[in-house]
């Protein structure tokens, strides 16, 4: 199914077939120079109706410093016991403020013999990090899953601020290491003040 990044209507790919089962593989294709990031909401059809299984965000094939990805790749899989059909809603998200015009393609495949835990899991994630000294604002773009935040307080001490959470004070000469291992809200800005810092994250496949 073709996806238009700037489409105004709901874009949903469905897998309804006699061979649909508890497992779903989600494939996605973009042009090699694509820049759009997307939100995927995965739904399973069971006997009682259609229910949300989970969501994830995708990164484009090429990002600023990460290892280049493939234009056509498997992004994630989903497992729901008892599923007899699937649907995936796809929408482009600002990164951080605009959505570029592009078309992409989503392809779904299903199996009746999943071997993974229930829910939605990304595959083939790409490791990357950013670092600096002093004051900085790090934006966690859609598709990034922050796995580590490290800060070392410079003279006078510093701080780490994640929106919606208490301020973390880092005294001078003291190190702090956070391991969120999670996707923050798209375009979340982490404010780093007077620190030597490193932020580790994973981009999607």
ChimeraX attribute file (.defattr): number of C-alpha atoms within 10 A of each C-alpha:
attribute: neighborCount
match mode: 1-to-1
recipient: residues
	/A:1	12
	/A:2	14
	/A:3	20
	/A:4	16
	/A:5	20
	/A:6	14
	/A:7	12
	/A:8	8
	/A:9	8
	/A:10	8
	/A:11	15
	/A:12	17
	/A:13	18
	/A:14	16
	/A:15	20
	/A:16	14
	/A:17	11
	/A:18	8
	/A:19	12
	/A:20	18
	/A:21	25
	/A:22	23
	/A:23	27
	/A:24	26
	/A:25	17
	/A:26	20
	/A:27	16
	/A:28	21
	/A:29	21
	/A:30	20
	/A:31	16
	/A:32	14
	/A:33	11
	/A:34	19
	/A:35	17
	/A:36	23
	/A:37	24
	/A:38	20
	/A:39	19
	/A:40	18
	/A:41	18
	/A:42	25
	/A:43	21
	/A:44	27
	/A:45	22
	/A:46	16
	/A:47	9
	/A:48	6
	/A:49	8
	/A:50	15
	/A:51	15
	/A:52	14
	/A:53	18
	/A:54	17
	/A:55	19
	/A:56	20
	/A:57	25
	/A:58	24
	/A:59	25
	/A:60	24
	/A:61	25
	/A:62	17
	/A:63	15
	/A:64	7
	/A:65	10
	/A:66	15
	/A:67	14
	/A:68	14
	/A:69	19
	/A:70	16
	/A:71	17
	/A:72	17
	/A:73	18
	/A:74	19
	/A:75	22
	/A:76	23
	/A:77	22
	/A:78	25
	/A:79	26
	/A:80	23
	/A:81	16
	/A:82	14
	/A:83	21
	/A:84	23
	/A:85	23
	/A:86	29
	/A:87	20
	/A:88	23
	/A:89	15
	/A:90	21
	/A:91	20
	/A:92	23
	/A:93	23
	/A:94	15
	/A:95	20
	/A:96	14
	/A:97	7
	/A:98	10
	/A:99	16
	/A:100	15
	/A:101	13
	/A:102	15
	/A:103	16
	/A:104	17
	/A:105	15
	/A:106	20
	/A:107	17
	/A:108	18
	/A:109	15
	/A:110	23
	/A:111	14
	/A:112	16
	/A:113	11
	/A:114	17
	/A:115	9
	/A:116	13
	/A:117	11
	/A:118	16
	/A:119	16
	/A:120	21
	/A:121	16
	/A:122	18
	/A:123	14
	/A:124	14
	/A:125	19
	/A:126	17
	/A:127	18
	/A:128	18
	/A:129	15
	/A:130	12
	/A:131	14
	/A:132	13
	/A:133	16
	/A:134	13
	/A:135	15
	/A:136	16
	/A:137	13
	/A:138	15
	/A:139	16
	/A:140	21
	/A:141	24
	/A:142	28
	/A:143	27
	/A:144	28
	/A:145	25
	/A:146	23
	/A:147	18
	/A:148	17
	/A:149	21
	/A:150	17
	/A:151	25
	/A:152	22
	/A:153	23
	/A:154	20
	/A:155	11
	/A:156	10
	/A:157	16
	/A:158	23
	/A:159	20
	/A:160	23
	/A:161	16
	/A:162	14
	/A:163	13
	/A:164	7
	/A:165	8
	/A:166	9
	/A:167	12
	/A:168	13
	/A:169	15
	/A:170	21
	/A:171	17
	/A:172	15
	/A:173	13
	/A:174	14
	/A:175	15
	/A:176	16
	/A:177	13
	/A:178	12
	/A:179	12
	/A:180	13
	/A:181	14
	/A:182	13
	/A:183	19
	/A:184	20
	/A:185	14
	/A:186	19
	/A:187	18
	/A:188	18
	/A:189	17
	/A:190	18
	/A:191	16
	/A:192	23
	/A:193	22
	/A:194	21
	/A:195	27
	/A:196	18
	/A:197	23
	/A:198	17
	/A:199	21
	/A:200	18
	/A:201	24
	/A:202	22
	/A:203	25
	/A:204	25
	/A:205	25
